[in-house]
Each structure stands twice: as C-alpha cells, then as structure tokens.
Amino acid sequence: MSYRQGSPAEEARYRALQDLDPRGDNLVEVLIAGLHDESWRVRHAAAEGLQRLSTPSSEQVATRLVSVLGERGETGARNAAAEALAGLGLAALGPLVTLLGHVDPDQRKFAADILGQLRRHEAEAPLVHALSDADLNVRVSVSESLGRVGGEHAARALERLLGDSEPLLRLSALEGLANLERPPPLPVVESLLEDARLRRSAFRVLGLIPEVAATERLCGGLRSELRSMREAALAALGTQATRVAPEQRGEQDAVIRDTLRRLPDARERLARALEAEDVAVRAGALVAVAALGDASLAVPVAEVAREDRLLRDVLATLGRLGLEGGRALLAAMAELSVPARAAAVEALVDLVDPSSVTPLCALLEWAEDDLRGVVVRALGRTRSPEAASPLVDLLRDSVTAGAATRALGVLAGSCRAAVVATLQEAVERRATPAAVAVLARVGGRPALPLLRRLARDVDPRWRAAAVDVAGEVDGGVGKELARAALADEATPVRAAGVRAMGRLGGSDAGALLRPALQDEDVFVRRVAVEAVGESGASDRAADLEALVLHPDGALATAAVRALSRLGLVELRMLREASEHPDPEVVKAVLSAVSGEGLVLAVSLLEHSHWDVRAAAARVLGESGGAECLGAVRRALEAETDVLPRQAMADAVARLSRR
C-alpha cells in the first residue's frame, strides 16, 4: 500500500504512512506530503515517520522541516512540522537556532517555541540572546521557552524581565521562573502582586518560597472575592506545604488558621475547593483544612481520596481533625464512595474513642472484606471495655481471627481486666479454641490453672489449644503438658505436644521427640521432624537421615530441611535424596547445597521437572563460580520451558560477572 494524497480513504492514507519502511530511500518528500494532509491523524503519522527515517541524516530532515514552517496558509502542515522537529531532538537544534535569525518574526517565533519543546540545555544561550528580539511576540515566546529549557543564565534573564514595562513579558517570566522552581526574592514577588494581571502567577511563585511571610501573602489570596484567585492561593499553599520544614509547619498553620477564622464562609469555600477539578487546588485545600481543624469537613476531605495521588495527604488531614472528625466519618460511612470509605476506615484507627464501639461494630456488618481488618484494628484502639466482647466473637471467624487477636492485645493495654474476663468466659463456654491462645498471651500466669484444666478436657481441640500455648506463659508447665500430650490418643494433641517441645527445646528434647518420629500418624511424624530441627536436637540426626528417602514426599522434604537447619547435611545424603521421585524433596536438597554440593546442582540442570531445573539454575547463579558458566550455558541452549530458561539466563548473566 502506498500513500497517495487526496485519496478519499483516510484510514488507507494513515496506514500507508505507518507501514512505510524507515530504511527505504526517497521517503522524505512522501512524508512531507503527508504533513499537508487534511486529516490530523495522517499528519501526525507523517511527523512520526520523519523522526524514524534512517536516511538522509536527521539534520537534513530538520532543515527540510524548517522550510515547511515558512509555508503561510498551511497551518496544519506547519504544526505537524513543528511536532516532527521537536521529536528530532538535538539534530533539530542547529536549524532552529539559525531560524531564530530569520527576517520574518513569525518564523523566529516558531523557532523559539520549538526550541522550548526540545528542552535542550544547548538552546539556553541562543534563547537568552533572542530576548533582545525587536518583536514582542517573539520575546514572549523566547521567555516561555526559557522556562522549559532551564539553566542559571535562563533564570537570571527571566528575573531581569520582571522589571520590563511589558506586562506580557513580566507574566511569561513569572511563569517561566515557576516552571524552573527558581523563585525571585520575596520583595520582588510582593511588588508584582499589586498588578492584578500578574497576581495568579505571582501566587504560584510565592508557593515556592518556604517562608511565613510568603504564607501571609498567600492568605491574602484566600480572602479574595474571586474564586480563581482563591484557588490559585490554595494551590500555592499546597506547594509551599511540601517545602516547609516540619518544625516550621506549626507557624505556617497558625497563619492560615488565623486567616480562615476571620472568613465567615471559610468552611463553604474550602468545601468547594475540595471538589475542584485541579488536583493542586484540592491538595492546597487539604492543607488549609488541616490548619483550620474543622471536623465538619471530614466527609469532603475523605472524598478527595478518589484521587489516588492525594491519599497520603487525605489521611494526614483526617488525622488532624481529631475525635470529632472520626465521629463525623463513622456517621457518614454508608454514604461515602468506596475510596473515601477506605481512607476513612484507615484514619479511624487513630480517630476513635469509647463512643466508637457501637458504630464500628455496625460497620463490621457490611464493610468490604478488605476493610474489616482495619475496622477490627480500630476496635482495639477504642480503649473501651465494651470492645472486648465483639473482638472475642471475631476470633471464631478465620478471616478476622488474626486481626482480632492483635486488637485484643492492644485493647488489653488499657482494659486488661475486661479483656481477660471476656476471654475466660468465652473459654468456659467453649466458644472457640482460638480464645485460649489469646487468653494465655493476655492473661499470663493467672491463666495457668485454666490451661491445666483444659489440657485434660474431653474435647481434643481444647487439649491441643492449651498445650500449644502453655509454654508461652511458663516453660516448666509448658513442658509438663507437652510431655503428657506426646502420649495422647488424639493426633491433634500429640502434634501440639510435639510443636511445643520443639519450641521449648532443652537437653532432653531429642529423647522426648524420638517416639514421635516413629508415630503411627505421618502428620505427627512430619511435625516431629520439624520440631527436631527447631529444638536443635542433633542427637536425632540418624533418625532424620533415615527419613530423607521416605516415600512420603512432605516427610522426606521436612527431614532434609531439618538436617540443613541442624547443619548436619552430608553430600552423600544429598545425592541420595536428589533421586527422590518427589520434586519438592529435590528442591529441598538444592536449598541445602553449598560448596562441593554445587556439582550436584549442575547435574540437576537436566532434571525431568522444570521447577527443579529452574531451582538448580538459581542456586548456581547465587553460589556458583565461573567454572559453572559453561554447564549453565549448555543447559540454557537446550532448555525449552520459559521459566527455567529465564532462571538460566539470569544465572549466566551473574556467573559471567565473576
């Protein structure tokens, strides 16, 4: 398909230009013709095509494009040529600098505009020189471009323009300095505030000055009857807040607060600003609300969280609204948008008091699953005895049990007696075994009699729960209950006794765990193997070695890991275990190899399971030497699966650097 100007099919012309091979010959004039197309899509495709050409040189393309800029009456083509020039980068610099000296001011203005779009520091000096151009429009374009190009000379030149008699030049200079984040001295900006035409830009520059005097001038903008001025001042306050040192923030807040308290409609103004389209205005409004501390604005503040970029600022502002703000959020929770509700719940963790228990419990009934955990955290921070019962009830739900356990721990810091009493009552009525663990952690030694009694309960779930946690309260009692549990008839209780023995350790741990390593239930044996590794019972190493070839892959894997944890793995044993049919056992072997074991890892690069081959490559990449490079390269050449190929390629890259 070829591009043909005038064809009625826009899509065909567009695709023809897109499909051009940039390495072809004599394409410049085809694409230049495309710049003159009636369709903007086609013109854009032509501009992109000119930036990709391989021949002629980019400088020659730039010179041809500059000639298009002189075609008066061809607005679309000229704009497309400007787009292409801006995309050529450094290659366009020379032709454009030459164009700055053209006799036609329209051409000089084009040159200045495009040089600004290039954002090349090489353009700084020519543009500063062009500030002496005889044409005002050219000088304004040059000033605006200096604000994009940057540099010390550009900043000084723009600052000198602030004293020019032409308001347009002063305005473009102010905007340029704002873009460069190079504010002039405060007195200079203050003098510019007197000119209504410059005031918005002057506010923008003021926001870059982290001084209280600048805050005071910005607060003058908050008092303006013009919404545009108020929003400009708010946006600048948001900018300034990011630059003020933390120790100066209080002084800045005091100035803003004093101003807003003098405004009878401050709340309404801030509420409107929190809904502004401009993100910068909303950010500034958050700063103002935080300074004012008006809790009645909590809901509109939370709604600003619909803008992801402002979530951190929203949480900081809600945190400044205190308990009243928290109550306002709780009362309006059902009406909030989803992002606002998420932010509000997060903020509530620090904005609750005893009066919050009931609304928080109501919120638990309908809040999204991902928010319920945060609500549970908030319940734990209410410092209310009334929060203990709902939190204990949440222990029955596996989804919230973890968060409820942590929340009860926090709540116990202020209401320990109520928490312990509620947990004891839940245990007495056999509400949930999870309460036993929390009771042991919160109740401490006074809970031991109850734990002893539970360890003899008819229900094995309660016996297991008591054995599991008793050692956290008292090591002696824990070992006593664990030793008895090792002979229990119920599997969960024996497993609990083994786990407890592994945690408690001691010189007799190996002897006590020996029967468990031969338990009739393979689950108990697996737990026992892990307990041997955890307790450091090296006298059971022979028992573990006998298990690395066990047909149960999980048991064999646990044995390899336990031996590795004990520091007792031998290469002979690893070789034998690497023959295990379960790939998980072989991967456990790989995680245990070191030094001379790397030879074993090399051999496993040809294992029949892809995940073993990938694991072997990762081990060699992390621990291998340059001598492993050849083997990994050969394995990479033969590998067909994606994931092991990636692991092998990474290993080759790492080994090549050694």
C-alpha positions as CSV (number, residue, x, y, z in Angstrom):
1,M,0.0,0.0,0.0
2,S,1.4,3.5,-0.8
3,Y,0.5,6.9,0.4
4,R,-1.5,9.0,-2.1
5,Q,-2.5,12.5,-1.2
6,G,-6.1,13.2,-2.0
7,S,-7.3,9.6,-1.6
8,P,-10.8,9.6,-0.1
9,A,-9.9,6.8,2.4
10,E,-8.3,8.5,5.4
11,E,-7.6,5.1,7.1
12,A,-5.8,3.9,4.0
13,R,-3.6,7.0,3.9
14,Y,-2.9,6.7,7.6
15,R,-1.9,3.0,7.4
16,A,0.2,3.6,4.3
17,L,2.3,6.1,6.2
18,Q,2.5,3.9,9.3
19,D,3.6,0.9,7.2
20,L,6.5,2.7,5.4
21,D,9.8,1.1,6.0
22,P,12.0,3.9,7.6
23,R,15.1,2.3,5.9
24,G,13.7,3.0,2.4
25,D,15.0,5.6,0.0
26,N,13.4,8.9,-1.0
27,L,10.8,8.9,1.7
28,V,11.2,12.5,2.9
29,E,9.0,14.0,0.2
30,V,6.3,11.3,0.7
31,L,6.2,12.1,4.4
32,I,6.4,15.9,3.8
33,A,3.3,15.5,1.6
34,G,1.7,13.6,4.4
35,L,2.3,16.7,6.7
36,H,-0.1,18.6,4.3
37,D,-2.9,16.0,4.5
38,E,-6.4,17.2,5.5
39,S,-6.5,14.6,8.3
40,W,-4.7,15.3,11.6
41,R,-4.1,11.6,12.1
42,V,-2.3,11.3,8.8
43,R,-0.3,14.5,9.6
44,H,0.7,13.0,13.0
45,A,1.7,9.7,11.3
46,A,3.8,11.6,8.8
47,A,5.5,13.6,11.6
48,E,6.3,10.4,13.5
49,G,7.6,8.8,10.2
50,L,10.0,11.7,9.7
51,Q,11.5,11.1,13.1
52,R,12.2,7.5,12.3
53,L,13.9,7.8,8.9
54,S,17.3,6.2,8.5
55,T,18.3,8.4,5.5
56,P,19.0,11.1,4.9
57,S,20.5,12.4,8.1
58,S,18.3,13.8,10.9
59,E,19.9,17.2,10.3
60,Q,18.9,17.2,6.7
61,V,15.3,16.2,7.7
62,A,15.3,19.0,10.2
63,T,16.3,21.5,7.5
64,R,13.6,20.3,5.2
65,L,11.0,20.6,8.0
66,V,12.1,24.1,8.8
67,S,11.3,25.0,5.2
68,V,7.7,23.8,5.8
69,L,7.4,26.2,8.7
70,G,7.6,29.1,6.2
71,E,4.5,27.9,4.2
72,R,2.0,30.5,5.3
73,G,-1.6,29.4,4.9
74,E,-0.6,25.8,5.7
75,T,-1.4,25.8,9.4
76,G,-1.8,22.1,9.7
77,A,1.4,21.3,7.9
78,R,3.4,23.9,9.9
79,N,2.2,22.5,13.2
80,A,2.9,18.9,12.1
81,A,6.4,20.0,11.0
82,A,6.9,21.7,14.4
83,E,5.9,18.4,16.1
84,A,8.4,16.4,14.0
85,L,11.2,18.9,14.7
86,A,10.5,18.7,18.5
87,G,10.8,14.9,18.1
88,L,14.1,15.0,16.3
89,G,15.9,16.3,19.5
90,L,19.5,17.5,19.2
91,A,19.5,17.2,15.4
92,A,17.0,20.0,15.1
93,L,18.9,22.4,17.3
94,G,21.2,23.9,14.6
95,P,18.5,24.6,12.0
96,L,16.2,26.1,14.7
97,V,18.9,28.3,16.1
98,T,19.6,29.6,12.6
99,L,15.8,30.2,12.2
100,L,15.9,32.5,15.3
101,G,17.7,35.0,13.0
102,H,15.1,34.8,10.2
103,V,13.8,38.2,8.9
104,D,10.2,37.0,9.4
105,P,9.2,37.4,13.1
106,D,6.6,34.6,12.6
107,Q,9.5,32.2,11.7
108,R,11.5,33.4,14.7
109,K,8.6,32.8,17.0
110,F,8.2,29.2,15.6
111,A,11.9,28.6,16.3
112,A,11.6,29.8,19.9
113,D,8.5,27.7,20.6
114,I,10.1,24.5,19.2
115,L,13.4,25.1,21.0
116,G,11.4,25.3,24.2
117,Q,9.8,21.9,23.4
118,L,13.2,20.4,22.7
119,R,14.2,21.2,26.4
120,R,17.9,21.0,25.5
121,H,20.3,23.0,27.6
122,E,22.3,23.8,24.4
123,A,19.4,26.1,23.5
124,E,19.8,28.2,26.6
125,A,22.4,30.7,25.3
126,P,20.7,31.3,21.9
127,L,17.4,31.9,23.6
128,V,18.8,34.3,26.1
129,H,20.3,36.2,23.2
130,A,17.0,36.2,21.4
131,L,15.4,38.1,24.3
132,S,16.6,41.3,22.6
133,D,14.4,40.5,19.6
134,A,12.6,43.5,18.2
135,D,9.3,41.8,18.1
136,L,7.3,41.5,21.4
137,N,5.6,38.2,20.4
138,V,9.0,36.6,19.7
139,R,10.3,37.8,23.1
140,V,7.3,36.4,24.9
141,S,7.8,33.0,23.2
142,V,11.5,33.1,24.0
143,S,10.7,33.8,27.6
144,E,8.2,31.0,27.8
145,S,10.8,28.6,26.2
146,L,13.5,29.6,28.7
147,G,11.1,28.4,31.4
148,R,11.2,24.9,29.8
149,V,14.9,24.8,28.9
150,G,16.2,25.9,32.3
151,G,19.7,26.8,33.4
152,E,21.3,29.5,35.5
153,H,21.5,32.0,32.7
154,A,17.9,31.4,31.8
155,A,16.8,32.1,35.4
156,R,18.8,35.3,35.7
157,A,17.4,36.5,32.3
158,L,13.8,35.8,33.3
159,E,14.3,37.6,36.6
160,R,15.5,40.7,34.8
161,L,12.4,40.6,32.7
162,L,10.3,41.0,35.8
163,G,11.2,44.7,35.6
164,D,10.2,45.1,32.0
165,S,7.5,47.6,31.0
166,E,5.5,45.0,29.0
167,P,3.0,43.0,31.2
168,L,3.1,40.1,28.8
169,L,6.8,39.7,29.3
170,R,6.6,40.0,33.0
171,L,3.9,37.4,33.1
172,S,5.8,34.9,30.9
173,A,8.9,35.5,33.0
174,L,7.0,34.7,36.2
175,E,5.5,31.5,34.7
176,G,9.0,30.5,33.5
177,L,10.5,31.0,36.9
178,A,7.7,29.0,38.4
179,N,8.3,26.2,35.9
180,L,12.0,26.3,36.8
181,E,11.2,26.4,40.5
182,R,13.5,29.4,40.8
183,P,11.6,32.0,42.8
184,P,13.0,35.5,42.8
185,P,13.4,37.3,46.2
186,L,10.2,37.7,48.2
187,P,10.1,41.6,47.9
188,V,10.2,41.3,44.1
189,V,7.2,38.9,44.1
190,E,5.3,41.1,46.6
191,S,5.7,44.1,44.2
192,L,4.2,42.0,41.4
193,L,1.2,41.1,43.5
194,E,0.0,44.7,43.0
195,D,-0.7,44.0,39.3
196,A,-4.0,42.1,39.0
197,R,-2.8,40.7,35.7
198,L,0.2,39.0,37.3
199,R,-1.4,38.0,40.6
200,R,-2.2,34.4,39.8
201,S,1.3,33.7,38.6
202,A,2.8,35.6,41.5
203,F,0.9,33.3,43.9
204,R,2.3,30.3,42.1
205,V,5.9,31.6,42.6
206,L,5.1,32.5,46.2
207,G,4.3,28.9,46.9
208,L,7.9,28.1,46.1
209,I,9.1,30.3,49.0
210,P,9.0,28.4,52.3
211,E,8.8,31.5,54.5
212,V,6.0,32.6,56.8
213,A,6.0,36.0,55.1
214,A,5.1,34.2,51.9
215,T,2.3,32.3,53.7
216,E,0.9,35.6,54.8
217,R,0.8,37.0,51.3
218,L,-0.9,33.8,50.1
219,C,-3.5,34.1,52.8
220,G,-4.3,37.4,51.3
221,G,-5.4,35.5,48.2
222,L,-7.7,33.3,50.4
223,R,-9.7,36.5,51.2
224,S,-10.2,37.3,47.5
225,E,-13.8,37.6,46.3
226,L,-12.6,35.9,43.0
227,R,-12.7,32.1,43.1
228,S,-9.9,31.9,40.6
229,M,-7.6,33.9,43.0
230,R,-8.6,31.9,46.0
231,E,-7.9,28.7,44.2
232,A,-4.5,30.0,42.9
233,A,-3.6,30.8,46.5
234,L,-4.7,27.4,47.8
235,A,-2.7,25.6,45.1
236,A,0.3,27.6,46.1
237,L,-0.3,26.8,49.8
238,G,-0.3,23.1,48.8
239,T,3.1,23.6,47.1
240,Q,4.5,25.5,50.0
241,A,3.5,22.8,52.5
242,T,5.8,20.4,50.7
243,R,8.7,22.7,51.1
244,V,8.3,24.0,54.6
245,A,10.5,22.3,57.2
246,P,8.4,20.2,59.7
247,E,9.5,22.4,62.6
248,Q,8.0,25.5,60.7
249,R,4.7,23.8,59.8
250,G,3.1,24.9,63.0
251,E,3.8,28.5,62.3
252,Q,2.5,28.2,58.8
253,D,-0.7,26.5,60.1
254,A,-1.2,29.3,62.6
255,V,-1.2,32.0,59.8
256,I,-3.6,30.0,57.7
257,R,-5.9,29.3,60.6
258,D,-6.0,32.9,61.7
259,T,-7.0,34.0,58.2
260,L,-9.7,31.4,57.8
261,R,-11.3,32.1,61.2
262,R,-11.8,35.6,60.1
263,L,-13.7,34.5,57.0
264,P,-17.4,33.9,57.8
265,D,-17.8,31.5,54.8
266,A,-14.4,29.7,55.1
267,R,-16.0,26.3,55.5
268,E,-18.1,26.6,52.4
269,R,-15.1,27.9,50.4
270,L,-13.0,25.1,51.5
271,A,-15.7,22.5,50.8
272,R,-15.9,23.8,47.2
273,A,-12.2,23.8,46.8
274,L,-12.0,20.2,47.9
275,E,-14.2,19.4,44.9
276,A,-12.2,21.4,42.4
277,E,-11.1,19.8,39.2
278,D,-7.5,21.0,39.7
279,V,-5.6,18.5,41.8
280,A,-3.2,21.2,43.0
281,V,-6.2,23.2,44.4
282,R,-7.5,20.1,46.2
283,A,-4.1,19.5,47.7
284,G,-3.9,23.1,48.9
285,A,-7.5,22.8,50.4
286,L,-6.3,19.8,52.4
287,V,-3.5,21.9,53.8
288,A,-6.0,24.6,54.8
289,V,-8.5,22.2,56.3
290,A,-5.7,20.6,58.4
291,A,-4.7,24.0,59.7
292,L,-8.3,25.1,60.4
293,G,-9.1,21.7,62.1
294,D,-12.8,21.9,61.2
295,A,-14.1,18.4,61.9
296,S,-17.3,19.2,59.9
297,L,-15.2,18.9,56.7
298,A,-14.1,15.3,57.4
299,V,-16.5,13.8,54.8
300,P,-15.5,16.1,51.9
301,V,-11.9,15.6,52.9
302,A,-12.3,11.8,52.8
303,E,-13.9,12.1,49.3
304,V,-10.7,13.6,48.0
305,A,-9.2,10.1,48.3
306,R,-10.9,9.4,45.0
307,E,-7.7,11.0,43.7
308,D,-5.0,8.3,44.4
309,R,-2.2,10.9,44.3
310,L,-3.7,12.7,47.3
311,L,-4.4,9.7,49.5
312,R,-1.5,10.3,51.9
313,D,-2.5,14.0,52.2
314,V,-6.1,13.0,52.9
315,L,-5.0,10.6,55.7
316,A,-2.8,13.3,57.2
317,T,-5.6,15.8,57.1
318,L,-8.2,13.4,58.6
319,G,-5.7,12.7,61.4
320,R,-5.7,16.4,62.2
321,L,-9.5,16.5,62.6
322,G,-9.5,14.6,65.9
323,L,-12.2,12.5,67.5
324,E,-14.9,14.8,66.2
325,G,-13.7,14.1,62.7
326,G,-13.8,10.4,63.5
327,R,-17.4,10.6,64.7
328,A,-18.4,12.5,61.6
329,L,-16.8,9.8,59.4
330,L,-18.5,7.0,61.3
331,A,-21.9,8.7,61.0
332,A,-21.5,9.1,57.2
333,M,-19.7,5.8,56.4
334,A,-22.6,4.4,54.4
335,E,-22.8,7.4,52.1
336,L,-19.1,7.6,51.3
337,S,-17.7,6.4,48.0
338,V,-15.6,3.3,48.1
339,P,-12.2,5.1,48.0
340,A,-13.4,7.6,50.6
341,R,-14.6,4.8,52.9
342,A,-11.3,3.0,52.6
343,A,-9.4,6.2,53.6
344,A,-11.9,6.9,56.4
345,V,-11.5,3.5,57.9
346,E,-7.7,3.8,57.7
347,A,-7.9,7.1,59.5
348,L,-10.4,5.8,62.1
349,V,-7.6,3.6,63.6
350,D,-6.3,6.8,65.2
351,L,-9.7,8.7,65.5
352,V,-11.7,6.5,67.8
353,D,-12.7,6.7,71.4
354,P,-15.0,4.6,73.7
355,S,-18.1,6.1,71.9
356,S,-17.0,4.5,68.6
357,V,-17.6,0.9,69.6
358,T,-21.2,0.6,68.5
359,P,-20.8,2.3,65.1
360,L,-17.6,0.3,64.4
361,C,-19.5,-2.9,65.2
362,A,-22.3,-1.8,62.9
363,L,-19.7,-1.1,60.2
364,L,-18.4,-4.7,60.6
365,E,-21.7,-6.0,59.4
366,W,-21.5,-4.5,55.9
367,A,-17.9,-3.3,55.3
368,E,-16.0,-4.7,52.4
369,D,-13.8,-7.7,53.4
370,D,-10.5,-5.8,52.8
371,L,-11.7,-3.1,55.2
372,R,-12.9,-5.3,58.0
373,G,-9.4,-6.0,59.2
374,V,-8.8,-2.2,59.6
375,V,-12.1,-1.8,61.5
376,V,-11.1,-4.6,63.9
377,R,-7.8,-2.7,64.5
378,A,-9.8,0.4,65.2
379,L,-12.0,-1.5,67.8
380,G,-8.8,-2.5,69.6
381,R,-7.8,1.2,69.9
382,T,-11.1,2.4,71.4
383,R,-9.9,1.9,74.9
384,S,-13.4,0.7,75.8
385,P,-14.2,-2.5,77.8
386,E,-17.2,-2.8,75.6
387,A,-14.9,-3.6,72.6
388,A,-13.7,-6.8,74.3
389,S,-16.8,-8.9,73.6
390,P,-17.2,-8.2,69.9
391,L,-13.4,-8.8,69.4
392,V,-13.6,-12.2,71.1
393,D,-16.6,-13.1,69.0
394,L,-14.4,-12.3,65.9
395,L,-11.9,-15.0,67.0
396,R,-14.4,-17.6,65.6
397,D,-14.1,-16.2,62.1
398,S,-10.9,-17.5,60.5
399,V,-10.8,-14.3,58.3
400,T,-10.7,-11.9,61.2
401,A,-9.2,-14.1,63.9
402,G,-5.7,-12.8,63.3
403,A,-6.7,-9.1,63.4
404,A,-8.9,-9.7,66.4
405,T,-6.0,-11.4,68.3
406,R,-3.8,-8.4,67.7
407,A,-6.6,-6.0,68.5
408,L,-7.3,-7.7,71.8
409,G,-3.6,-7.4,72.7
410,V,-3.8,-3.6,72.1
411,L,-7.1,-3.3,74.0
412,A,-5.6,-5.2,76.9
413,G,-3.1,-2.3,77.3
414,S,-6.0,-0.1,78.6
415,C,-8.7,-2.6,79.6
416,R,-6.8,-5.7,80.6
417,A,-9.2,-6.9,83.3
418,A,-12.2,-6.7,80.9
419,V,-10.3,-8.5,78.1
420,V,-9.2,-11.3,80.4
421,A,-12.7,-11.7,81.9
422,T,-14.3,-11.9,78.4
423,L,-11.7,-14.4,77.2
424,Q,-12.2,-16.6,80.3
425,E,-15.9,-16.5,79.8
426,A,-15.5,-17.5,76.1
427,V,-13.3,-20.3,77.1
428,E,-15.5,-21.6,79.8
429,R,-18.4,-21.8,77.4
430,R,-16.2,-23.3,74.8
431,A,-16.8,-20.6,72.3
432,T,-13.6,-21.0,70.2
433,P,-10.2,-22.6,70.9
434,A,-8.6,-19.5,69.4
435,A,-9.6,-17.7,72.6
436,V,-7.2,-20.0,74.6
437,A,-4.1,-18.7,72.8
438,V,-5.2,-15.0,73.3
439,L,-6.0,-15.7,76.9
440,A,-2.6,-17.2,77.6
441,R,-0.9,-14.2,76.0
442,V,-3.0,-11.5,77.7
443,G,-3.7,-13.3,81.0
444,G,-0.2,-14.5,81.7
445,R,0.4,-16.8,84.7
446,P,-3.1,-16.4,86.3
447,A,-4.3,-18.3,83.3
448,L,-2.2,-21.4,84.0
449,P,-4.9,-23.2,86.2
450,L,-7.4,-22.9,83.4
451,L,-4.8,-24.1,80.9
452,R,-4.0,-27.1,83.1
453,R,-7.7,-27.9,83.3
454,L,-8.2,-27.5,79.5
455,A,-5.3,-29.9,78.9
456,R,-7.4,-32.6,80.4
457,D,-10.6,-31.7,78.5
458,V,-12.6,-34.4,76.9
459,D,-12.5,-32.5,73.6
460,P,-9.1,-32.9,71.9
461,R,-9.4,-29.4,70.3
462,W,-9.2,-27.8,73.7
463,R,-6.5,-30.1,74.9
464,A,-4.4,-29.2,71.9
465,A,-5.1,-25.5,72.3
466,A,-3.9,-25.5,75.9
467,V,-0.8,-27.5,75.1
468,D,0.1,-25.2,72.2
469,V,0.3,-22.1,74.3
470,A,1.1,-23.1,77.9
471,G,4.8,-22.8,77.2
472,E,4.4,-19.2,76.3
473,V,3.3,-18.5,79.9
474,D,5.6,-20.8,81.8
475,G,8.2,-23.0,80.3
476,G,8.1,-25.6,83.0
477,V,4.3,-26.0,82.8
478,G,4.5,-26.0,79.0
479,K,7.0,-28.9,79.0
480,E,5.0,-30.8,81.6
481,L,1.8,-30.5,79.5
482,A,3.7,-31.2,76.2
483,R,5.3,-34.4,77.7
484,A,1.8,-35.7,78.6
485,A,0.4,-34.7,75.2
486,L,3.0,-36.8,73.4
487,A,1.2,-39.9,74.7
488,D,-2.3,-38.6,73.9
489,E,-4.7,-40.7,71.9
490,A,-5.7,-37.8,69.7
491,T,-3.5,-36.8,66.7
492,P,-4.0,-33.0,67.1
493,V,-3.0,-33.2,70.8
494,R,0.2,-35.3,70.0
495,A,1.0,-32.8,67.3
496,A,0.5,-29.9,69.7
497,G,2.8,-31.6,72.2
498,V,5.5,-32.1,69.6
499,R,5.3,-28.5,68.4
500,A,5.5,-27.2,72.0
501,M,8.5,-29.5,72.6
502,G,10.2,-28.2,69.5
503,R,9.8,-24.6,70.7
504,L,10.8,-25.3,74.3
505,G,13.9,-27.4,73.3
506,G,16.3,-28.4,76.1
507,S,18.8,-31.2,76.5
508,D,16.0,-33.8,76.7
509,A,14.1,-32.7,73.7
510,G,15.7,-35.3,71.4
511,A,14.9,-38.2,73.7
512,L,11.3,-36.9,74.2
513,L,10.7,-36.4,70.4
514,R,12.2,-39.8,69.4
515,P,8.8,-41.8,69.8
516,A,7.1,-39.0,67.8
517,L,9.5,-39.6,64.9
518,Q,8.0,-43.2,64.8
519,D,4.4,-42.1,65.4
520,E,1.7,-44.1,63.6
521,D,0.3,-40.9,62.1
522,V,2.5,-39.4,59.3
523,F,1.4,-35.9,60.1
524,V,2.7,-36.2,63.7
525,R,6.0,-37.6,62.3
526,R,6.3,-34.6,60.0
527,V,5.7,-32.2,62.8
528,A,8.2,-34.1,64.9
529,V,10.9,-33.8,62.2
530,E,10.3,-30.0,62.1
531,A,10.5,-29.9,65.9
532,V,13.8,-31.7,65.9
533,G,15.2,-29.1,63.6
534,E,13.7,-26.2,65.7
535,S,14.9,-27.6,69.0
536,G,18.5,-28.3,67.8
537,A,18.2,-31.9,68.9
538,S,21.3,-33.1,66.9
539,D,21.2,-36.5,68.7
540,R,18.2,-37.3,66.4
541,A,20.2,-36.8,63.1
542,A,20.4,-40.5,62.3
543,D,16.6,-40.7,62.6
544,L,16.2,-37.8,60.2
545,E,18.7,-39.3,57.6
546,A,16.6,-42.4,57.6
547,L,13.6,-40.3,56.6
548,V,15.1,-38.4,53.6
549,L,14.2,-41.4,51.4
550,H,10.7,-41.9,52.9
551,P,8.0,-42.4,50.2
552,D,6.0,-39.5,51.8
553,G,7.5,-36.5,49.9
554,A,6.4,-34.0,52.6
555,L,8.1,-36.1,55.3
556,A,11.3,-36.5,53.3
557,T,11.3,-32.8,52.5
558,A,11.0,-31.9,56.2
559,A,13.8,-34.3,57.0
560,V,16.2,-32.6,54.5
561,R,15.3,-29.2,55.8
562,A,15.7,-30.2,59.4
563,L,19.1,-31.7,58.8
564,S,20.1,-28.5,57.0
565,R,18.9,-26.4,60.0
566,L,21.0,-28.6,62.3
567,G,24.0,-28.0,60.0
568,L,24.3,-31.8,59.6
569,V,23.7,-32.3,55.8
570,E,26.3,-34.5,54.1
571,L,26.9,-34.6,50.3
572,R,26.3,-38.4,50.3
573,M,22.8,-37.9,51.9
574,L,22.0,-35.1,49.5
575,R,22.9,-37.2,46.5
576,E,20.6,-40.0,47.7
577,A,17.8,-37.6,48.4
578,S,18.2,-36.0,44.9
579,E,17.0,-39.3,43.5
580,H,13.6,-38.9,45.3
581,P,10.7,-39.1,42.9
582,D,9.0,-36.0,44.6
583,P,10.5,-32.8,43.0
584,E,9.8,-31.0,46.3
585,V,12.4,-33.2,48.0
586,V,14.9,-32.4,45.3
587,K,14.3,-28.7,45.6
588,A,14.9,-29.0,49.3
589,V,18.2,-30.7,48.5
590,L,19.1,-27.8,46.3
591,S,18.3,-25.3,49.0
592,A,20.7,-27.2,51.3
593,V,23.7,-27.5,48.9
594,S,26.8,-25.4,49.3
595,G,30.5,-25.7,48.2
596,E,31.1,-29.1,46.8
597,G,27.4,-29.6,46.5
598,L,27.3,-27.3,43.5
599,V,28.4,-30.2,41.4
600,L,25.1,-31.8,42.4
601,A,23.3,-28.6,41.4
602,V,24.9,-28.8,37.9
603,S,23.7,-32.3,37.4
604,L,20.2,-31.3,38.3
605,L,20.1,-28.8,35.4
606,E,19.0,-31.8,33.4
607,H,16.3,-33.0,35.8
608,S,13.0,-34.1,34.3
609,H,11.0,-31.5,36.3
610,W,11.2,-27.9,35.0
611,D,10.9,-26.4,38.5
612,V,13.9,-28.4,39.7
613,R,16.0,-27.2,36.7
614,A,15.0,-23.6,37.5
615,A,15.9,-24.1,41.1
616,A,19.3,-25.6,40.2
617,A,19.9,-22.5,37.9
618,R,19.1,-20.1,40.7
619,V,21.4,-21.9,43.2
620,L,24.2,-21.8,40.7
621,G,23.6,-18.2,39.9
622,E,23.7,-17.2,43.6
623,S,26.5,-19.5,44.8
624,G,28.4,-20.9,41.8
625,G,31.7,-19.8,40.4
626,A,32.9,-19.1,36.8
627,E,33.6,-22.9,36.4
628,C,29.8,-23.4,36.4
629,L,29.2,-21.0,33.5
630,G,29.7,-23.5,30.7
631,A,27.3,-26.0,32.1
632,V,24.6,-23.4,32.7
633,R,25.0,-22.1,29.1
634,R,24.7,-25.5,27.6
635,A,21.6,-26.1,29.7
636,L,20.1,-22.8,28.5
637,E,20.7,-23.7,24.9
638,A,18.8,-27.0,25.4
639,E,16.0,-25.6,27.6
640,T,12.6,-25.1,26.1
641,D,10.4,-24.1,29.1
642,V,10.1,-20.4,29.7
643,L,10.6,-20.2,33.5
644,P,13.8,-22.3,33.7
645,R,15.1,-20.5,30.6
646,Q,14.7,-17.2,32.5
647,A,16.4,-18.6,35.6
648,M,19.3,-20.0,33.5
649,A,19.7,-16.7,31.6
650,D,19.8,-14.9,34.9
651,A,22.4,-17.4,36.2
652,V,24.5,-16.9,33.0
653,A,24.4,-13.2,33.5
654,R,25.5,-13.4,37.1
655,L,28.2,-16.1,36.5
656,S,29.6,-14.1,33.6
657,R,30.4,-11.2,36.0
658,R,32.5,-13.5,38.3
